[in-house]
Amino acid sequence: MTISALAIPVVIVAGVVAMASIFIVDEREKALVLRLGRVVDVQEEPGLGVKVPFLDNVVKYDDRILGLPTSPLEVTPLDDRRLVVDAFARWRITDPVRFRQAVGTGGIQAAQGRLEPIVNAAIREVLGSVPSTTVLSDDRTALMNQIRDEARNNSAGLGVEIIDVRLTRTDLPEQNLNATYARMRAERQREAADEIARGGEAAQRVRAAADRTVVELTSEAQKRAEIVRGEADARRNAIYADAFGRDPEFFAFTRSMTSYERALKGSNSSLVMQPDGQFFSYLSDDGSSRATPAPAPVPPRSVIEGEAETSEATGDDDLVTPTVTDREGNPLGESAGVKLTPVPESLATPPQEPSAVVTPGEGTPAPDGEEEQ
């Protein structure tokens, strides 16, 4: 009984000693075995560890990736425009011994207090070397990688590794927003005005070229129209001259009748002049005594063609081309390209007598072509 009574306390003591000399390391942790404050062992693999009971102390650190949110930081880029920057860093413990030596008993909280100034300093240094447009752009991966590398180099003595740094917010200070937005609006308005001016200039060039083309085409068309109209008028005048030149008296009579029609048009037309004036000469004398006798009537073309064939058959060649000249002796219709058709000699127009038409102001013409006494 005495041995059994003594064995139970021994077993209990042995169990307590065994429990005190064994510790468990989780897969998410790293452990340091400290003896009187000095590191005597490092347990980085998960599983059971052994220590000296009641003498060694085990300190465990989180082996996972940890986050470090930084407070809003005001930085000044290269163009002296202040920006408010929020960043977020991710880090992990890589060397538990050095980490213990650097932060002491403070652990994770002390390490974050040491890392935040390092990250802020890296942010100020990198963002201060570039203009604000680069910081405010959508693609800031290169900047964040530079901040990460700078912070990683500066935190190497803490036994930690900066895995990543992200800029979560980059804004202007509240007091500078209105001025900045106004400046941005003015810049955009200036660019819009430049674009509108360039568009207006291009439109003016196109419009001027189109107007010039219209003027050239219109001028060319008017030129051709005037040429055609002039040629037509020349032919018309030649035909009129050829027709009226055969009987100038009839031409004068026709013109007088046209003048009467135009002057006496209307229900209450009034003319104040001498009754025996030149204007009313054809109302007292129809001018038949001064007319050129009309030639003999020309038979139908079929008859003329028959006579021509007969003359050709008999060998007669009595067709002649009428010769009609103006007052200057030039053949009528020649300038307009009008050629008179040859007719038998018996049908030719007799020689014209001198015109008895008297121009206004010369007095009343004498009948039968006699000269005025």
Secondary structure as GFF3:
##gff-version 3
##sequence-region A 1 373
A	DSSP	alpha_helix	2	21	.	.	.	ID=ss1
A	DSSP	beta_strand	22	25	.	.	.	ID=ss2
A	DSSP	beta_strand	29	35	.	.	.	ID=ss3
A	DSSP	beta_strand	38	43	.	.	.	ID=ss4
A	DSSP	beta_strand	47	50	.	.	.	ID=ss5
A	DSSP	beta_strand	56	62	.	.	.	ID=ss6
A	DSSP	beta_strand	66	69	.	.	.	ID=ss7
A	DSSP	beta_strand	73	75	.	.	.	ID=ss8
A	DSSP	beta_strand	83	93	.	.	.	ID=ss9
A	DSSP	alpha_helix	96	103	.	.	.	ID=ss10
A	DSSP	three_ten_helix	104	106	.	.	.	ID=ss11
A	DSSP	alpha_helix	107	127	.	.	.	ID=ss12
A	DSSP	alpha_helix	132	136	.	.	.	ID=ss13
A	DSSP	alpha_helix	141	154	.	.	.	ID=ss14
A	DSSP	three_ten_helix	156	158	.	.	.	ID=ss15
A	DSSP	beta_strand	160	171	.	.	.	ID=ss16
A	DSSP	alpha_helix	174	244	.	.	.	ID=ss17
A	DSSP	alpha_helix	248	263	.	.	.	ID=ss18
A	DSSP	three_ten_helix	278	280	.	.	.	ID=ss19
A	DSSP	alpha_helix	281	284	.	.	.	ID=ss20
A	DSSP	three_ten_helix	288	290	.	.	.	ID=ss21
A	DSSP	alpha_helix	301	314	.	.	.	ID=ss22
A	DSSP	beta_strand	319	320	.	.	.	ID=ss23
A	DSSP	beta_strand	343	344	.	.	.	ID=ss24
A	DSSP	three_ten_helix	345	347	.	.	.	ID=ss25
A	DSSP	three_ten_helix	367	369	.	.	.	ID=ss26
###
